[in-house]
């Protein structure tokens, strides 16, 4: 019976460490009025060299396809 209690205890300790990051995230999400880790910029609003290059490539491919 002592082995079962010891196993239960160690499983509880491991579970606490495993779920601590989730608990921290939930705490920070609630603490900042629904914004996780403060103000963040929404996705898609920031300029990026890769996004600009991809947009130019897509537009040039569309231009080639429409000309044919």
Helices and strands as residue ranges (DSSP letters): H 2-31, H 49-67
